[in-house]
Amino acid sequence: MEEKTYIGMTYGSFVGDDGAEHNYCNVFFIEDFAGEQSDTRHFAGRSAGKYRCTDPLIMHNIAPGTNVTCYFDSKGRVAFVQRAEVAKAKD
């Protein structure tokens, strides 16, 4: 479980090379840049981290800019979110 700031999502479907239709869902959270700066790589501020999500309904009623606690499944996908203040109240 991790606390993050939700900023948006994309979801839909596409037809793969095998001709089968595949659903996708990605959510975006504000996070720090990963890695080290070098002579050829520089960064400042924060970035949008992209995470796979099990279902777009997970983000139902979560407005962009909301701090949430994210729970991940065994494949590293966001499987459940809860407003951070609600999660803290239960602890």
Long-range contacts (C-beta under 8 A, 24 or more apart in sequence): 1-69, 1-70, 1-71, 1-72, 1-87, 2-69, 2-70, 2-72, 3-67, 3-68, 3-69, 3-70, 3-84, 3-87, 4-29, 4-30, 4-31, 4-49, 4-67, 4-68, 4-70, 5-29, 5-30, 5-65, 5-66, 5-67, 5-68, 6-59, 6-62, 6-63, 6-64, 6-65, 6-66, 6-67, 6-68, 6-81, 7-48, 7-64, 7-65, 8-48, 8-64, 9-53, 9-56, 9-59, 11-53, 11-56, 24-52, 25-52, 25-53, 25-54, 25-55, 25-56, 26-50, 26-51, 26-52, 26-53, 27-51, 27-53, 27-58, 27-59, 27-78, 29-70, 51-76, 51-77, 51-78, 52-76, 52-77, 52-78, 53-77, 53-78, 53-79, 54-78, 54-79
